[in-house]
Amino acid sequence: MDIPIFLAAMGISILEMTEASAIAVIFYGIYHTPKSYFYAVAGVATSLIPLLIAGKFLILLPLHYIAVGAAIILFYFSQKLFRSARRSIKGTKKKKEEKEEGLITVYTVSLIEGLEASLVVVGLMPFGYFSALSGVGAAVFVVIALTYAMKERVMRIRVPQLKLVLSALLATIGTFWLLEVGLDLSEIFAIPIFLFYIALTQILVRL
């Protein structure tokens, strides 16, 4: 077991999969459907299974183009969630298709986050194949524990506010993916972007 390779693979996997998990937990808090977890797992599995089968060929995927397309999808669902939150606050009826569209969002985020983790793990494999895969496996158990911990806290938040948080989070991820394609930004920049969107949604929802 190569410990540095194991820790590197586990760290990047936890980082990326936790983002997918957070989306699934918030979605569950809004609509109370366990399907959100299924779609999150399906999205990550869609990218991790090719990692196990294809290995180094995964680097041939045009991830930048995939990220741009996915970012557009996230912006679309972000504004849908914002409108839904606004309707909830103003007491108007919500649309039935919101839940189905939200599940697609959960899958899309999970797919891209899984791909980003997979690309790093593929780069680690030549230096320790078993250690890299073990790191991914360990990360899965850590993320499951984190998901359970997040669920308990998320369920205490009112649904309209959850929708606003998820709207801001989707817009943040979409913005970051677009900026990452051109500028190769560190993920630390996602924090001020998220805070900006949180403030923006809180202002606009009251107009």
N, C-alpha and C positions, 0 to 999 in steps of 0.2 A: 504493500500500500504506500503510494507516494502522497504524503500528507499535504504538501503545498498544492498539488494538483487537485486533491480531494476537496480542500477548503475553497479553492478558487471556483471549482465547478459548483459546489454547494452554495457559495455566496452569490454568484450571478443568477443561479436558478431561484434562490429565495427572493432576490431582489425583483426579478421579472415576474415570477409566479404570484408574488404577494400583491402586485398591482392588479392582476387578473382576479385574484381572490377578493380584493377590496371591492371591485366592481360587482362581483357576484353577491357579496354580503349585503351591499347597499341595495341592490336590486331586490334581494329577498326581503329586506326590511320594508320596501315599498309595496310589493305585490304579494308577499307571503307565498311564493311558489318555490319548491325545491328544484324546479327545473333550472334555475339560475346556476346552481352548482353543477348540474349535469352539463350545461352548455359551456361552462368554464373549463371543466375537465376535458370535454370534447375538443375545445379549441387548443388547449395545451397539448393534448394527445396527438392532434393533427400535425403538430410541428415536431413533437418529440419522437413519435414512431419513425418518421423518415430519418431522424438522427440515429436511431438504433440500426436501421436497415441500410441506409445509403451512406452514412458517415460523411466523408469528406466531400461528397458530391453536393451536399447541402449548400456549400459556399457558392455554387453556381446560380442559386436563386437570385433574381433581381429584387433584393429586399427593399431597396430605396423606392422602386416603383410600387411595390406592394404597400409600403408604409404611406406613400402619398395617397393612394387610392383608399386605404383604410382610414386615413385622417379625414378625408372628405366625408366618409360614412359617419365617423364619430361626430363631426360638426353638425351633420344632419340630425342625428339622434340627440345631440346636446340641446339644440334649439327645440326639439319636440318635447324633451323633458322639462325644459324651462317653461314652455307654454302650459304643460300639464300642471306644473307647480303653481303657476299663476292662476289657472282655473280652480285649483284646489283652494287656494287662499281666498279667491273671490267667490267661492261657493258654486261654481258652475260645473256641469256634468263632465266627467272625463270620457275620453274615447276608448272603445273596447280594444282597438288595435295596438294600444300603447304597450301592453304586456308582450305581445308577439314580437314587436319591433325591438323592444328592450332585450329580449333573449338573443336576437341577432347581434346586438351591440356587445353583449357579454361574450359571445363566441368570437367576434372579430378582435376584441381587445386581447382575449386569451391566446388566440392564434398568433398575433404579432408578437406579444410578449414571449410566447414560447419559442418563436423563431429567433428572436434576439438572443435568448439564453442558449438556444441550440448552436448558433453560430460560434459563440464563445467556447462552448463545450467541445465542439468539433476541433477548434484550434488547440485545445488541451489534450485531445486524445492521443496524438503521436507521442506525447511525453508520459502517458500513463492511462491506457484505455480503461482498465478496470477501475482505477482511482477516479477518473472523470465520471464514469457511469455511477459509481457508488456515491459520489457527491450529489448527483442529480437525484438519486433515490433517497438519500438522507434529507434533501431539501423538500421533497414531497411531504414527508412526515412533519417537518418543521412548519410548512405552510398550512397543513391541516390543523395543527395546534393553534397557529396564529388566526386562522379563519374562525375557529370556535371562540377564541377570545374576542375577536372583533364583533362577532354576531351578538354576543351578550350586550355590548355597549351600543351597537347600532340600533337594536330593537327599542332602546329608550328614547330615540329621537323621533319627533313628529314627522309624518310622511311628507308633507310639503317641503320641509327643510331637507329631508333626505334627497328629494328630487332635485333641489337646487344644488346640493353638494355633488350629486352624481353628474348633473349638467356641467358644473364647473370642472369636475374631474375629467370628463370626456373631452371638453374643450381644451383642457390643459394637455392631455395626452396627444390630441390631434395637433395642437400648436407645436408641441415639443418634437413630434415626429417630423413635421415639415421643416422646422429649424435644424433638426439633427441631420437631415439629408444634405442641406447646404452648408451648415456651419460645424457639424460634428461636435455638438455641445455636450458638456457633462450633465448627468442627470440631476445634479444639484440645482440647475437652473429651472427645473420643473417646479420648485417650491415657490419662488416669487411669481411665476406664471399662474400657479394655482391660486395664490392669495389674491392676485389681480382679478381672476375670474370669479372668485367667491365674493369679493367686494362689488364687482359689476352686477352679478345676478341679484344680490341683495338690494341694490339700488334700483335696477330695472323692474324687478318684480312688483315694486310698489307704485310704479308710474301708471 
